Amino acid sequence: MTPAQDPFYIVKDEIQESIDKVQYSFHQWKQTPENTGEYVHLTKELLTSCESIQWQVDELDKAVSVAERDPAFYGLNEAEIGRRRSWTSTARNQVLSLRRNVEAGRKKILFGHSTNPSESIRSKKHISQDNDEFIASESDQQMLLIKRQDEELDALSASVQRIGGVGLTIHDELVGQEKLLGELNLDMETTSNRLDFVQKRVAMVMKKASLKGQIMMIAFLVILFIILFVLVFLT
């Protein structure tokens, strides 16, 4: 499998692209004056991005751990596993370093280093407001996620109910067919008993009757048989 087709390298390239974007934003953040709305916004954006990238790197590292248990099954060797493990470790350290620097800058704002008390108070209020908005945004996202999960559970419950209804319908049809088969079997047994009775009566009469009488009796019984046949099978 070529690197262009390998899922690891596809995800790796996407993560590396995200890291490059975060590093670019980090350089902008360092050049942005503190205690400004843009600085606070970039700080929040960088922390969110670092957290997301760190999660992606961790998930990719888990995939490497799975492949490491049986490299031959995935068409890999120990050297390739080592290269992949080295990249995830380097990427994680890059993200952690960026995150620590940004968190240090945020703490610096929170505790304040301004000699102007009124400016420090305004900055803290502004930061507190931004934090409240961030918490509210996260809460809204959690509520939306819970709502979507509830909707998916409702859809799954409806599907289970429909499948149960189909099962009951099939059961009822099978019971009805079994009943019809039982009735048909009973009719066949009754008809067979009637035919046996007629055959025995014919044999008995033929023994007692004369040749002429036998012929008349046979004709009579044939007619009777036809009548019984019509009554049994055509009615």
C-alpha positions as CSV (number, residue, x, y, z in Angstrom):
1,M,0.0,0.0,0.0
2,T,1.4,3.3,-1.0
3,P,1.5,6.3,1.4
4,A,-1.2,8.0,-0.8
5,Q,-3.5,5.1,-0.1
6,D,-2.5,4.4,3.5
7,P,-5.2,5.7,6.0
8,F,-2.4,6.7,8.4
9,Y,-0.7,9.0,6.0
10,I,-4.0,10.5,4.9
11,V,-4.9,11.4,8.5
12,K,-1.3,12.4,9.2
13,D,-1.3,15.0,6.4
14,E,-4.6,16.4,7.6
15,I,-3.3,16.7,11.2
16,Q,-0.1,18.3,10.0
17,E,-2.0,20.8,8.0
18,S,-4.0,21.7,11.2
19,I,-0.8,22.0,13.2
20,D,0.7,24.4,10.5
21,K,-2.4,26.5,10.7
22,V,-2.3,26.6,14.5
23,Q,1.4,27.6,14.4
24,Y,0.6,30.5,12.1
25,S,-2.2,31.6,14.4
26,F,0.2,31.3,17.3
27,H,2.6,33.7,15.7
28,Q,-0.2,36.2,15.1
29,W,-1.3,35.8,18.7
30,K,2.2,36.6,19.9
31,Q,2.2,39.8,17.9
32,T,-1.2,40.9,19.1
33,P,-1.4,43.4,22.0
34,E,-2.6,41.9,25.3
35,N,-5.8,43.0,26.9
36,T,-7.5,43.4,23.6
37,G,-10.6,41.6,22.2
38,E,-8.6,40.2,19.3
39,Y,-6.0,38.7,21.8
40,V,-8.7,37.1,23.8
41,H,-10.4,35.7,20.7
42,L,-7.2,34.2,19.4
43,T,-6.4,32.7,22.8
44,K,-9.7,30.9,22.9
45,E,-9.4,29.8,19.3
46,L,-5.9,28.5,19.8
47,L,-6.8,26.5,22.9
48,T,-9.8,24.9,21.2
49,S,-7.7,24.0,18.1
50,C,-4.9,22.6,20.2
51,E,-7.4,20.4,22.2
52,S,-8.9,19.1,18.9
53,I,-5.5,18.3,17.3
54,Q,-4.3,16.6,20.5
55,W,-7.4,14.4,20.4
56,Q,-6.8,13.5,16.8
57,V,-3.1,12.7,17.5
58,D,-4.1,10.5,20.4
59,E,-6.6,8.6,18.2
60,L,-4.0,8.1,15.5
61,D,-1.5,6.9,18.1
62,K,-4.1,4.3,19.3
63,A,-4.4,3.1,15.7
64,V,-0.6,2.7,15.6
65,S,-0.8,0.7,18.9
66,V,-3.3,-1.7,17.3
67,A,-1.1,-2.2,14.2
68,E,1.9,-2.7,16.4
69,R,0.4,-5.9,17.9
70,D,0.5,-7.6,14.5
71,P,2.4,-5.5,11.9
72,A,2.4,-8.3,9.3
73,F,-1.3,-8.4,9.2
74,Y,-1.4,-4.7,8.1
75,G,1.6,-5.1,5.7
76,L,3.9,-3.1,8.0
77,N,7.3,-3.7,9.6
78,E,9.0,-2.6,12.9
79,A,10.8,0.3,11.2
80,E,7.5,1.7,9.8
81,I,5.8,1.3,13.1
82,G,8.7,3.2,14.7
83,R,8.4,6.0,12.2
84,R,4.7,6.4,12.8
85,R,5.2,6.3,16.6
86,S,7.9,9.0,16.3
87,W,5.7,11.3,14.2
88,T,2.7,11.1,16.7
89,S,5.1,11.8,19.6
90,T,6.6,14.8,17.8
91,A,3.2,16.1,16.8
92,R,1.9,15.7,20.4
93,N,4.9,17.6,21.8
94,Q,4.4,20.4,19.3
95,V,0.7,20.8,20.2
96,L,1.5,20.6,24.0
97,S,4.2,23.3,23.7
98,L,1.8,25.6,21.8
99,R,-0.9,25.0,24.4
100,R,1.3,25.7,27.3
101,N,2.4,29.0,25.9
102,V,-1.1,30.1,25.1
103,E,-2.3,29.0,28.6
104,A,0.6,30.9,30.2
105,G,-0.5,34.0,28.2
106,R,-4.1,33.6,29.3
107,K,-3.1,33.3,33.0
108,K,-1.0,36.4,32.6
109,I,-4.1,38.3,31.5
110,L,-6.3,36.8,34.2
111,F,-3.9,37.7,37.0
112,G,-3.0,41.0,35.3
113,H,0.3,42.9,35.1
114,S,-1.0,46.3,34.4
115,T,0.0,49.2,36.7
116,N,-3.4,50.9,36.0
117,P,-6.0,49.5,38.4
118,S,-9.0,50.6,36.4
119,E,-7.5,49.2,33.1
120,S,-6.8,45.9,35.0
121,I,-10.4,45.8,36.2
122,R,-11.8,46.4,32.8
123,S,-9.6,43.7,31.3
124,K,-10.6,41.2,33.9
125,K,-14.3,42.0,33.3
126,H,-13.8,41.6,29.6
127,I,-12.0,38.3,30.0
128,S,-14.7,37.1,32.5
129,Q,-17.4,38.0,30.0
130,D,-15.5,36.1,27.2
131,N,-15.2,33.1,29.5
132,D,-18.9,33.2,30.3
133,E,-19.7,33.3,26.6
134,F,-17.4,30.4,26.0
135,I,-19.0,28.4,28.8
136,A,-22.5,29.2,27.5
137,S,-21.4,28.2,24.0
138,E,-20.1,24.9,25.2
139,S,-23.3,24.3,27.2
140,D,-25.4,25.0,24.1
141,Q,-23.3,22.5,22.1
142,Q,-23.8,19.9,24.8
143,M,-27.6,20.5,24.8
144,L,-27.7,20.2,21.0
145,L,-25.7,17.0,21.2
146,I,-28.1,15.5,23.8
147,K,-31.1,16.6,21.7
148,R,-29.6,14.8,18.6
149,Q,-29.0,11.7,20.6
150,D,-32.5,11.7,21.9
151,E,-33.8,12.1,18.3
152,E,-31.7,9.1,17.2
153,L,-32.9,7.0,20.1
154,D,-36.5,7.9,19.2
155,A,-35.9,6.9,15.6
156,L,-34.3,3.6,16.7
157,S,-37.2,2.9,19.0
158,A,-39.7,3.5,16.2
159,S,-37.7,1.1,14.0
160,V,-37.8,-1.6,16.6
161,Q,-41.6,-1.2,17.0
162,R,-42.1,-1.5,13.3
163,I,-40.0,-4.7,13.2
164,G,-42.0,-6.1,16.1
165,G,-45.2,-5.3,14.3
166,V,-44.0,-7.1,11.1
167,G,-43.0,-10.1,13.2
168,L,-46.5,-10.3,14.8
169,T,-48.1,-10.1,11.3
170,I,-46.0,-12.9,10.0
171,H,-46.8,-15.0,13.1
172,D,-50.6,-14.4,12.5
173,E,-50.3,-15.4,8.9
174,L,-48.4,-18.6,9.8
175,V,-51.1,-19.5,12.4
176,G,-53.8,-18.9,9.8
177,Q,-52.0,-21.1,7.2
178,E,-51.6,-23.8,9.7
179,K,-55.3,-23.8,10.5
180,L,-56.2,-24.0,6.8
181,L,-53.8,-27.0,6.3
182,G,-55.4,-28.7,9.3
183,E,-58.9,-28.2,7.8
184,L,-57.8,-29.5,4.4
185,N,-56.2,-32.6,6.0
186,L,-59.5,-33.3,7.8
187,D,-61.5,-32.9,4.6
188,M,-59.2,-35.3,2.8
189,E,-59.6,-37.9,5.6
190,T,-63.4,-37.6,5.5
191,T,-63.5,-38.0,1.7
192,S,-61.2,-41.0,1.9
193,N,-63.4,-42.7,4.5
194,R,-66.5,-42.1,2.3
195,L,-64.8,-43.7,-0.7
196,D,-63.7,-46.7,1.3
197,F,-67.3,-47.1,2.5
198,V,-68.7,-47.0,-1.0
199,Q,-66.1,-49.5,-2.3
200,K,-67.0,-51.9,0.5
201,R,-70.8,-51.6,-0.2
202,V,-70.2,-52.2,-3.9
203,A,-68.2,-55.4,-3.2
204,M,-70.9,-56.6,-0.8
205,V,-73.8,-56.0,-3.2
206,M,-72.0,-57.6,-6.2
207,K,-71.6,-60.8,-4.2
208,K,-75.3,-61.0,-3.5
209,A,-76.8,-59.8,-6.8
210,S,-77.2,-61.8,-10.0
211,L,-75.4,-60.9,-13.2
212,K,-78.2,-58.7,-14.4
213,G,-78.6,-57.3,-11.0
214,Q,-74.9,-56.8,-10.8
215,I,-74.9,-54.8,-14.0
216,M,-77.7,-52.6,-12.8
217,M,-76.2,-52.3,-9.5
218,I,-72.8,-51.3,-11.0
219,A,-74.5,-48.7,-13.1
220,F,-76.4,-47.4,-10.1
221,L,-73.3,-47.3,-8.0
222,V,-71.3,-45.6,-10.8
223,I,-74.0,-42.9,-10.9
224,L,-74.0,-42.7,-7.1
225,F,-70.2,-42.4,-7.1
226,I,-70.4,-39.6,-9.7
227,I,-73.0,-37.8,-7.6
228,L,-70.9,-38.2,-4.4
229,F,-67.8,-37.1,-6.3
230,V,-69.5,-34.0,-7.5
231,L,-70.9,-33.3,-4.0
232,V,-67.6,-33.8,-2.3
233,F,-65.2,-32.1,-4.7
234,L,-67.3,-29.5,-6.5
235,T,-69.3,-28.1,-3.7
